[in-house]
Amino acid sequence: MGTGIIKNMLKAGYSVTVFNRTKAHADPVVEAGATWADSAKAVTEVSEIVFTMVGFPPDVEEVYFGKTGIFAGTKSGQIVVDMTTSTPTLAKKISKYGTDKGTQVLDAPVSGGDIGAAKGTLTIMVGGNKAAYDSLQPIFDVIGQQTNYFGEAGAGQNAKMANQIMIAGTMTGMSEMLVYANAAGLDLPKVLQTLESGGADNWSMENYAPRILKNDYTPGFFAKHFLKDLRIALNEADRMHISLPATDAARNLYARLVDEKHLGNDGTQALVKLWWTTGKLPD
């Protein structure tokens, strides 16, 4: 997703300096005009605004608090924005530490996958410093089609958890719909065309079901990252003393896919492999 976001910033005329822990992953944006730096600290030292997007909360912790991390290079007046889907607790920790150093901090996770990142149509959910949010609206407009501010630090992450809870339901529904329609001998492309015109229409089905029918499980969003998100959501639900049984069921299914089937590097649409591997594959 970072590649699409950076390319859209470059197209809009912004100067972008980048770092990635795997340098080769940055080659497409460097070829598009971004400047390479050797660490997150080095990026921070030459940037007014710093965006981060990594995989898991421990990665976020390292990229901010590590010896060559962002806070080793920040100066008063900078804005730092974490777009990783992470924990509200960590977002609050980053915000407090950054504010104490004189920086403005936002947690701004996104939804829309690789397609939304490439098209500049992400949905961005923001918590943290309101003045920083207002000042970054022109950039958010470049990379997203909708940006909403939800309040203090951690609020953006909580909004993203709500998003992931909803997607969990659409992904399990889409998978079981395909399994059922296939077992019934229906024409699957025709089923999709029909459902997309009615009340069953949803983003997961429109974007991922066609990939499944092509046996395309490349990640628009990694299954292992979605499992991480569902675990965060359920941990937060426990803290709020609420029960989310459907999300719990989805977490268990993705745990089977990632931990038992070792398919965490597939896209989230690979959930259907829990059924396709024991039944008829789509043509």
DODREN-314212 format. One record per residue: residue in three letters; x, y, z of N, C-alpha, C in turn. Coordinates in pm, whole numbers, plus 32768, in hexadecimal, padded with zeros to 4 digits. Example, Ala and Ser with C-alpha at 12.3 -4.5 7.8 and 13.67 -1.06 7.14 Angstrom:
% DODREN-314212
ALA85277DC7830C84CE7E3E830C85287EB6830C
SER85057F1F82C485577F9682CA850A80038313
% end
This chain:
% DODREN-314212
MET80517F8780008000800080008055807E8000
GLY80C980778043811F80EB8048814C811A7FC0
THR816080BC7F64818C80E17EDD812581397E99
GLY80A681127EA0803D81627E62803081EB7EA2
ILE803881F07F26802D826F7F6E809D82CE7F46
ILE8118829A7F45818B82EF7F24818583207E93
LYS815F82C77E38815782F07DAC80F0835F7D99
ASN808283597DE1801E83C37DD6805084467E11
MET809F843F7E7D80DC84B87EB4813D84F57E4F
LEU818D84A07E0F81EB84D17DAC81A485127D35
LYS813784D37D0780EC850A7C9780B185927CB9
ALA809185A67D3A805886267D6580C286917D7C
GLY8141866C7D6881AC86CF7D7281F486D67DF6
TYR81D786797E51821C86787ED182A586357EC3
SER830686687F0B838A862B7F13838685C27F82
VAL83AC85477F6083A084D87FBE842684927FD0
THR844E8480804E84C384318071849283B280B5
VAL84CA83408091849482C080BF84FE826880FE
PHE84CF82128157851F81A6818F84C6812C819A
ASN84FD80B8817A84BA8039818F851F7FD581C5
ARG84F47F82822185527F22825C85877EBF81F3
THR85387EA8818A85687E5C811685777EBF80A3
LYS85F27EE58086860A7F53802885CC7F3C7FA0
ALA85CD7EBF7F7185987EA37EEC85057EC77EDF
HIS84BD7EC27F4F842E7EE47F4A84187F777F2A
ALA847E7FC97F3F847180587F238499807B7E94
ASP84CD801B7E4A84FD80397DC28493807A7D69
PRO8415804A7D6A83B380897D11839C811D7D2D
VAL839E81457DAD838681D37DCA840482267DB6
VAL847981EB7DCA84F482337DAC84FE824C7D16
GLU84D881E87CC784D581F97C36846F82627C0C
ALA840682737C5E839F82D77C3F83C483637C6E
GLY843583707CB7846283F57CDE847B840B7D71
ALA845F83A87DC7847A83B77E55851083AC7E6F
THR853B83E37EDF85C783DE7F0885D983757F76
TRP863D83227F6A865782B97FCD86A582F18043
ALA868182C380BD86CF82DE813586ED82598179
ASP8756825581CA878481D68201874281AE8284
SER86EA820082BB86A681DD8337862D82378349
ALA85D6820E83A58563826483C7859482E78403
LYS85FE82E184518638835B848B866583BA841C
ALA86A7838383B586D983D683488667841782FB
VAL85F983CE82E98583840882AA8550847D82FD
THR85458468837E850E84CD83D98561854C83D9
GLU85E4853C83D1863E85B083D98630860E8362
VAL85F985DE82F185EE8633827A855D864E8253
SER84FE862B82AB8470863482868423868E82E7
GLU83C186D482B283658721830682F686C8833E
ILE82CC866982ED8260860D83128293858082FC
VAL827B8527835B82AA849D835282318440835B
PHE822383EB82F581BA838582F381F982FC8307
THR81B682A6835381E4821D8363817381BD8344
MET8199814B8309813B80DD82F3818D805D82F3
VAL817E800F835D81C67F90836981627F218389
GLY81937EAC83B5813B7E3A83BF80F37E278443
PHE81407E2484B1810B7DFB853281327E61859D
PRO80E97E64860E810C7EC38678819F7EC086A3
PRO81E07E4A86B1826F7E4D86D382C37E96866A
ASP829A7E8E85EA82E07ED8858182CE7F6E8594
VAL82557F9685BA823A802485D5829280538648
GLU8297800486B282E8802587278379803B86FE
GLU83AE7FE186AC843A7FEB868384528064862A
VAL83F7807E85CC840F80EB856E8404817485B1
TYR83BD817B862283B381FA866B841C820786D8
PHE8432819C8725848481A6879E850E81658791
GLY852B8124871F85AD80E4870C861E81498702
LYS869981148707870F816C8704871881BF8685
THR86E98189861786E981D58599865881F3856F
GLY860181FF85D28574821785B9855282AB85AF
ILE84D282C385A184A1834B858984C083A985FB
PHE84A9837D867684BE83D886E6855183F48702
ALA85AA83AB86C0863883CD86C8865A8443866F
GLY85FB84698617861984D385B985B5854585B6
THR854D8540860984E785A886048518862C863F
LYS84D68698861284EE871C864A84688761865F
SER846787C386B383EC880886D683A7883F865A
GLY8324882D865382D5886385E582B687FF8578
GLN82F9878D857882DC87278513825686E3852C
ILE822286A784C281A9865584CD81CF85C684AB
VAL81A5856784FF81BA84D984E18133849484DD
VAL8123843E847A80A283FE846180B883688450
ASP807E831784AA80878287849A800A82538455
MET801B821B83DD7FAB81E683907F9D814F839D
THR7FF4811283F07FE88084840D7F67806B845B
THR7F267FF984417EBB7FCF849A7EFD7F8F8512
SER7EF37FD385857F3A7FAC85FD7EDA7FB58674
THR7F0F7FB486EC7EB97FB887637EA08048878F
PRO7E2A806587C17E1180EA87FA7E72810C8869
THR7E9980A888B87EF780BF89267F7D80F188F3
LEU7FB180B3888A803180DE8851802481688811
ALA7FB3818487D27F9D820987987FA382748803
LYS7F6B825888767F6F82B988E57FFD82CA8919
LYS8048825D892080D48264894D812782BA88EF
ILE811782A4886C816182F2880A813B83858813
SER80B9839F8822808A8429882A80C3847188A3
LYS80C28430891580F68470898F818B848C8982
TYR81D4842A89538265843B8946828484A988E1
GLY823F84A5886F8257850A8809823285968836
THR81C085A088798194862388AB81F8865B890E
ASP822E860689638293863289C483118664897E
LYS832C8633890583A1865F88B8838186D6885D
GLY83048704886182DE8778881282AB87598787
THR829086D9876A825986B386E881C386A286F2
GLN818286A9867F80F28690867680DE8603863E
VAL808A85B5867F807F8527865E7FF085028638
LEU7FE484B185CE7F63847D85A47F6B83E68593
ASP7F02839F85BA7EF08315858D7E88831A851E
ALA7EA982E384A97E5582F384337E51827483E0
PRO7E1E820684177E13818B83C77DB2819E8353
VAL7DC2814982EF7D75815982747D2D80D8824F
SER7CC980E581FA7C84807281C07C7A8088812A
GLY7C80801980E07C768022804E7CD77FC98006
GLY7D387F9080507D947F3180157DEE7F6B7FAA
ASP7E307F117F607E8C7F3C7EF97E477F897E89
ILE7DCA7F637E6E7D7F7FA87E047D6680397E2A
GLY7D35804D7EA47D1A80D57ED47D9881297EDD
ALA7E0780EA7F067E8581337F0F7EB281627E86
ALA7EA8810A7E227ED3812D7D9B7E7B81997D5D
LYS7DFA81907D777D9A81EF7D3C7D8E82717D8B
GLY7DC682767E037DB682EC7E577D2B82F87E91
THR7CED82857EAC7C6382857EDD7C5782447F67
LEU7CC1824A7FB57CBD820F803B7C5982598095
THR7C29821280F97BDF824F81667C40825A81DB
ILE7C4C82D282137CB082EE82797C6B831382FB
MET7C8F82CF83677C5082E183EA7CB78319844A
VAL7C9D839084807D0883DA84C37CE683F88555
GLY7D4C83E885A97D47841686337DC584648652
GLY7DC084B686BC7E3784FF86E47E28859686D9
ASN7E9485DA86BC7E9B866B86BD7E4286A8864F
LYS7DDD86F386777D7B872886177DBB878E85B9
ALA7E1587E285EC7E55884685957EA788008529
ALA7EEA8792854C7F36874784E97EDA870B8481
TYR7E6A86D584AF7E07869D84527DD9870683EE
ASP7DB7877D841D7D8887E783C47DF4880E835F
SER7E6F8815838B7EDA884283327EFC87D982C8
LEU7EE0875B82E47F0186F082857E8F86CE8225
GLN7E228715822E7DB186F481D87DD386F28144
PRO7E26874F81127E49874880837E8E86C5805D
ILE7EE3869080B47F26861180967EC3859E80A0
PHE7E7085A181077E0B853881147DB085368099
ASP7D9485AA80617D3F85B17FE97D8285707F71
VAL7E07856F7F6E7E5185317F007E4B84997F08
ILE7E4F84637F807E5A83D17F8E7DD7838E7FB2
GLY7D7183DC7FD67CF3839F80007C7A83E67FC9
GLN7C0A839E7FC97B8D83DB7F9D7B3884098013
GLN7B5583D7808A7B0F840381027B6C83FD817A
THR7B70846B81C37BC28473823C7B6A84A982AC
ASN7B6C8464831D7B1C849183907B708494840D
TYR7B5B84FB845D7BA0850C84DC7B4584DD854C
PHE7B79848585A27B26844786097B4584748696
GLY7BB084C186AA7BCB84F187317C5B84DA875B
GLU7C6F84C887DC7CF484C188167D42844887E5
ALA7DC08442880A7E1883D587DF7DD9834E87FC
GLY7DE382F5879A7DA9827087A67D1F82658767
ALA7CDC82D687517C5482D2871A7C5482A2868A
GLY7CBC82C4863E7CC5829385B57CD381FB85B1
GLN7D2381C7860E7D32813586147CAF80F1863D
ASN7C66812D86977BE480F286BC7B8380F48647
ALA7B86815E85F87B30816485817B5780F6851F
LYS7BDB80DE85127C08807484B77BDD7FEB84EA
MET7BDA7FD8856C7BAA7F5A85A27B177F44857D
ALA7AC77FAF85837A3B7FA485587A347F7B84C6
ASN7A8B7FB584747A927F9283E67AB47EFE83D4
GLN7B187ECE841E7B437E43840F7ADA7DE08441
ILE7A917E0684A77A237DB184D779BB7DA18469
MET799B7E0D8424793B7E0683B679717DB08345
ILE79F07DC383207A2A7D7482B47A2F7CE082D7
ALA7A477CC183567A4A7C34837E79C97BEF8357
GLY795A7C33836B78D87BF9834678C77BEB82B0
THR78F57C4D826478E47C4481D279417BDA8197
MET79B87BC881D17A147B63819C79E07AD681B6
THR79AE7ABD822F79787A37824A78F97A2081F9
GLY78A67A8781EB782C7A79819C784B7A5E810A
MET78AB7AA680D278D17A91804779067A048032
SER795B79D5808D7995794F807F792978E48082
GLU78D178EC80E37869788580EF7803788F807E
MET77EC7909804C779379197FD977CC78CE7F60
LEU784F78DE7F47788D789A7ED6788B78037EE7
VAL78A677D57F6178A377467F7C7818770D7F61
TYR77B377527F92772877247F80770077247EED
ALA771A77957EA976F2779F7E1D773C77397DC7
ASN77BB77207DE7780876BD7D9C77D276307DB3
ALA77B276107E32777D758C7E5276F575757E10
ALA76AA75E27DFD762675D87DBE763075D17D26
GLY76AA75DB7CF076BD75D17C607698764F7C14
LEU769576C27C567670773E7C1476E777787BC7
ASP76C877CB7B66772C78147B19776078857B74
LEU77DC78787BA2780D78D77C07781879677BD4
PRO784D79817B5C784D7A0B7B2C77C07A477B24
LYS775F79F47AFC76D57A267AF5769E7A417B80
VAL76C379EE7BE2769A7A067C6D76D07A8E7C9B
LEU77507AA87C80778B7B277CAA77447B9D7C68
GLN772B7B927BE776E67BFD7BA0765D7C177BDE
THR76197BAC7C0375957BBA7C3F759B7BFB7CC8
LEU75F77BCB7D1C75FE7BFC7DA6762D7C8E7DAB
GLU76837CB47D4D76B47D3D7D4C76487DA37D2B
SER75D87D747CF5756B7DD17CD375007DD57D40
GLY75157D8C7DAD74B07D877E1574E67DA97E9E
GLY749A7D837F0374BB7DA67F8B75367D607FC1
ALA75667CF97F7F75DD7CB17FAE765F7CF27F81
ASP76567D5D7F3276CF7D9B7EFD77287DCF7F6E
ASN77AA7DBD7F5F78097DF47FBF78937DFA7F80
TRP78EC7E497FBC79717E627F8479C27DE27F7A
SER79BE7D8E7FDF7A0E7D137FDD79E77CBC7F67
MET79667CAE7F5179387C597EE379607C967E5C
GLU794E7D177E4B796E7D577DCC7A027D4D7DAA
ASN7A587D5B7E0F7AE87D637DF67B317CDF7E03
TYR7B017C867E5A7B4B7C0B7E747B107B8F7E33
ALA7A8E7B887E257A537B117DE67A867AFD7D57
PRO7A927B657D047AC97B4E7C7F7B587B187C82
ARG7BA67B427CE47C2E7B0D7CF17C297A777D12
ILE7BCF7A527D6A7BC379C57D907BA179707D16
LEU7B4679A07CC27B1F79537C4C7B9179457BE8
LYS7BF5799C7BF47C6C79927B9F7CDE794A7BE8
ASN7CBF79137C5E7D2578D67CB37D9879377CCF
ASP7D7479B47CE57DD57A1E7D027DCD7A3E7D97
TYR7E337A157DDF7E367A2C7E6F7EA77A8A7E98
THR7ED67AD97E377F3C7B3C7E587F007BA17EB9
PRO7F527BD47F157F1B7C267F817F017CB77F5B
GLY7E827CDE7F5A7E627D6B7F647E717D947FF5
PHE7E577D33804C7E6C7D4380DC7E8E7CB98111
PHE7EFF7CAB81547F2E7C2981817ECE7BEA81E7
ALA7EB87B6781D77E657B2082387EA17B2982C5
LYS7F247B2482CF7F647B2C83537F4D7BB38395
HIS7F447C1C83467F297CA0837E7E977CAC83A9
PHE7E3D7C6D835E7DB17C7383847D9A7C258405
LEU7DDD7BB484157DD47B6984927E067BBF8505
LYS7E757C0484F17EA77C6185577E3D7CC7857D
ASP7DF97D0085187D927D6585327D1E7D2C8582
LEU7CF27CB3855F7C827C7785A77CA87C598638
ARG7D247C33864D7D517C1C86D77D537C9F8726
ILE7D807D0A86E67D7C7D8D87297CED7DB3874B
ALA7C927DA486EA7C067DC987007BCA7D7C8774
LEU7BE57CFB877B7BAC7CAA87E77BED7CCA886D
ASN7C6D7CEA886E7CAC7D1688EB7C707D98891D
GLU7C567DF588C07C187E7388E77B887E5C8916
ALA7B427E0188D57AB97DE089007AB97DA9898E
ASP7B1C7D5589AD7B277D218A357B3A7D928A99
ARG7B8C7DF58A757BA37E668AD07B237EB68AE6
MET7ACD7EB98A807A4E7F038A8B79DC7EAC8AC0
HIS79FD7E2E8ADE799B7DCF8B1779257DB88AB9
ILE79467DA88A3878DE7D8789D779047D05898F
SER789F7CBE895F78B37C40891B78987C508886
LEU78F27C1C883378E47C2387A178F17B958769
PRO78887B44877678957AB6875178B07A9F86BE
ALA78777AEF866578907ADC85D679217AFE85B3
THR79537B6885EF79E07B8C85D97A3C7B238613
ASP7A167AEB86847A647A7F86BF7A697A068662
ALA79F879E6862279F5797785C37A4F7994854B
ALA7A4B7A0F85197AA27A3584A97B347A2C84D1
ARG7B557A59854A7BDF7A4F857A7C0D79BD857C
ASN7BB6796485A97BDB78D785AE7BF2789C8523
LEU7BA178C784C27BB3789784397C3878CA83FE
TYR7C54794A84147CD2798083E07D4A79458429
ALA7D39792284A87DA578DF84F07DC2785784B1
ARG7D59780F84897D6E779084417DBA77A783C0
LEU7D92781083777DD2782C82F67E66784F8307
VAL7E8278A3836C7F0A78D7837E7F61787783CE
ASP7F2F784B84407F8377FE849D7F887769847B
GLU7F19773284467F1676A484267F3976898393
LYS7F0076DA83387F1976C582AA7F9577108278
HIS7FC9776A82CC804277B782AA803078088229
LEU7FBC7847821E7F9C789781A87F90792C81CA
GLY7FDB7955822E7FD379E0825980027A4581F3
ASN80547A1B819480847A78812D80287A7F80B4
ASP7FBD7A3180B57F537A4080517EFC7AB78077
GLY7EAA7AE380187E4A7B4B80357DD97B19808C
THR7D8C7B7580C37D1D7B4F811A7CB77AF680D4
GLN7CB07B00804E7C507AAD80027C737A198009
ALA7CED79F980377D16796D80437CC6792380AD
LEU7C75796A80FA7C207926815D7BD078B6811D
VAL7BA878CA80A07B577865805C7BA377E28049
LYS7C2877E580537C76776A80457C58770680B4
LEU7C20773381227BF776D6818B7B8D76758159
TRP7B4276A180F17ADC764C80B57B077613802E
TRP7B4576677FD97B6976387F537BC875C27F59
THR7C1C75B97FBE7C7D754D7FC27C3B74C57FD9
THR7BBF74C480097B7B744480207B0574317FC3
GLY7AF1748F7F697A8074867F0D7AAA74A47E80
LYS7A4A74BA7E2C7A6374D57D9E7A9B75627D8E
LEU7B0A756C7D487B4275EF7D297AED76347CC0
PRO7AE176BA7CC57A9977007C5B7AE476F27BD7
ASP7A9A76F27B697AD976E77AE57B2377697AC6
% end
